[in-house]
Amino acid sequence: MGIESVLVFLIVGAIAGWLAGLIVSGFGFGLVGNIVVGIVGAFIAGYLFPAIGISLGSGLVAAIIHSTIGAVILLVLIKVIKRA
C-alpha cells in the first residue's frame, strides 16, 4: 500500500466519521476519533452490505457513502449500548 492509498484511506475515514457524527447527534470525536469511526464503519459496512446483497459501486464518493453508513450503524449501536 502506497502513501497515496494511506492518505485516501485516512481522508475517507475522516469524512465518513464526521458525516456520521452529524447524522447521529451527540457524537463528536475530533479528527482522530472521526478517522477511527469512519474506518471501523467501513469494515462494518464492508461485512454487512455483501451479506444482504447491496452494492454501491466503486469510486471515492461510493467509498465515502459506504463508510458513512457503516459509521452511522456503529454510532447508533454505541448509543443504544450506552443507554442500556
Contacts in CASP RR format, 6 or more apart in sequence:
PFRMAT RR
TARGET T0000
AUTHOR 0000-0000-0000
METHOD contacts of the structure
MODEL  1
MGIESVLVFLIVGAIAGWLAGLIVSGFGFGLVGNIVVGIVGAFIAGYLFP
AIGISLGSGLVAAIIHSTIGAVILLVLIKVIKRA
8 60 0 8 1.000
9 39 0 8 1.000
10 35 0 8 1.000
12 38 0 8 1.000
12 42 0 8 1.000
12 60 0 8 1.000
12 63 0 8 1.000
12 64 0 8 1.000
12 67 0 8 1.000
13 34 0 8 1.000
13 35 0 8 1.000
13 37 0 8 1.000
13 38 0 8 1.000
13 39 0 8 1.000
13 42 0 8 1.000
13 67 0 8 1.000
13 71 0 8 1.000
14 31 0 8 1.000
14 34 0 8 1.000
14 35 0 8 1.000
14 38 0 8 1.000
15 64 0 8 1.000
15 67 0 8 1.000
15 68 0 8 1.000
16 34 0 8 1.000
16 37 0 8 1.000
16 38 0 8 1.000
16 41 0 8 1.000
16 42 0 8 1.000
16 64 0 8 1.000
16 67 0 8 1.000
16 68 0 8 1.000
16 70 0 8 1.000
16 71 0 8 1.000
17 29 0 8 1.000
17 33 0 8 1.000
17 34 0 8 1.000
17 35 0 8 1.000
17 37 0 8 1.000
17 38 0 8 1.000
17 41 0 8 1.000
17 67 0 8 1.000
17 68 0 8 1.000
17 71 0 8 1.000
18 34 0 8 1.000
19 64 0 8 1.000
19 68 0 8 1.000
19 71 0 8 1.000
20 27 0 8 1.000
20 37 0 8 1.000
20 38 0 8 1.000
20 41 0 8 1.000
20 68 0 8 1.000
20 70 0 8 1.000
20 71 0 8 1.000
20 72 0 8 1.000
20 74 0 8 1.000
20 75 0 8 1.000
21 27 0 8 1.000
21 28 0 8 1.000
21 29 0 8 1.000
21 34 0 8 1.000
21 37 0 8 1.000
21 71 0 8 1.000
21 75 0 8 1.000
23 68 0 8 1.000
23 72 0 8 1.000
23 75 0 8 1.000
24 72 0 8 1.000
24 75 0 8 1.000
24 76 0 8 1.000
24 79 0 8 1.000
27 37 0 8 1.000
27 75 0 8 1.000
27 78 0 8 1.000
27 79 0 8 1.000
28 34 0 8 1.000
29 36 0 8 1.000
29 37 0 8 1.000
37 71 0 8 1.000
37 74 0 8 1.000
37 75 0 8 1.000
38 67 0 8 1.000
38 68 0 8 1.000
38 70 0 8 1.000
38 71 0 8 1.000
38 74 0 8 1.000
39 67 0 8 1.000
40 71 0 8 1.000
40 74 0 8 1.000
41 67 0 8 1.000
41 69 0 8 1.000
41 70 0 8 1.000
41 71 0 8 1.000
41 73 0 8 1.000
41 74 0 8 1.000
42 63 0 8 1.000
42 66 0 8 1.000
42 67 0 8 1.000
42 70 0 8 1.000
42 71 0 8 1.000
44 70 0 8 1.000
44 71 0 8 1.000
44 73 0 8 1.000
44 74 0 8 1.000
45 66 0 8 1.000
45 67 0 8 1.000
45 69 0 8 1.000
45 70 0 8 1.000
45 73 0 8 1.000
46 66 0 8 1.000
46 70 0 8 1.000
48 70 0 8 1.000
48 73 0 8 1.000
49 55 0 8 1.000
49 56 0 8 1.000
49 66 0 8 1.000
56 62 0 8 1.000
56 65 0 8 1.000
56 66 0 8 1.000
END
